[in-house]
Amino acid sequence: MNRKEYDLVFQALKNYRLYMTKEQEVLSEKILDDLFYPEFDKLSNDDSEINTDWQPDDTFDDTFDEIVADAEEALANESGIKSLNFR
């Protein structure tokens, strides 16, 4: 389904919403989601590509600490500010 076809269905359901019950509104939203996101359901059912062995490391924290330390040093040299409270 291309964008033009989706927009036609969307506008039709939007204009008909005035006559819908709450249950029909929910159903129309589900229909639009199924039309707009057909590949999403396929991805959620395919768990074979998910890497569950990954573990976070401290590289980000160390790099962030170095950046904060450098910024504090630069500010102390320029304006007399002694500390930045990022953490």
N, C-alpha and C positions, 0 to 999 in steps of 0.2 A: 504494500500500500504506500503510495507516495503522499507527499504533504498536502496536495490539492484534494485528494480523496479523503484524507483524514479531516481536513478542515470542513468539508461538506458534511460529513457525519457529525462532527463536533457542533457545527451551527444548527443542524437539524435537531439534535438532542437538546441543545441549549434553548432553542425556540419552543420546543415541546415541553420543557421543564415546568412551565406554568400549569400544565394539566397533569403532571406526575404526582403520584403519592411519594412519601418519603422512601419507601422500599424501592420504587421504580427509579428514583434519583440515585440511590446507592448502586443499583444494578447498572444504570447508564454510566456512572463513573467507572465501574468495573469493566464495562465493555470498552470504554475509551482507553483505559489503562492497558487492557489486553491488545488493543489495536496499536497503541503507541509504543508499547514496550514488549514486543513479542520475543525478542532475543534475551531479555532479562530473565525470563523464566527458565530458558535453556541453560543460562549460566548458573543459576542458583541450584539446579539439579546436577550439575557436573562438578563434583568435588575432586576429580582426579588431578587437576592442575594446582590445587591449593598446597602450598608448602607449609606444613605444620612443624617442621624441624627448626625454623628460624627462631633465634633467640636474640634479644636486644643486647647491645654492648654499651660500654661507657664512652665510646668515641664522641658521641654528640655532647654529652655532659662535659667532657674534658675540653672540647673545642669551645663550647659556650662559656665555660669558666675562664678560658684564656682570653676570649673576646671581651668579657666583662672586666677582667683585670686590666687589659690594655686600655679600655675605655676609661676606667677609673683613674689610671695613671695619667692619661692624656688630660682629663678634666682637672685633676689635681695640679698639674703643671700649668694649666691655662688660667683657671678661674678661682682656685682655692676650694672647690667642691671636693669633699673627702671620700664620698661613697655613693654608689648607686644601689638602690634596693630592688634588684630584680628577683631575688629569692627570699 
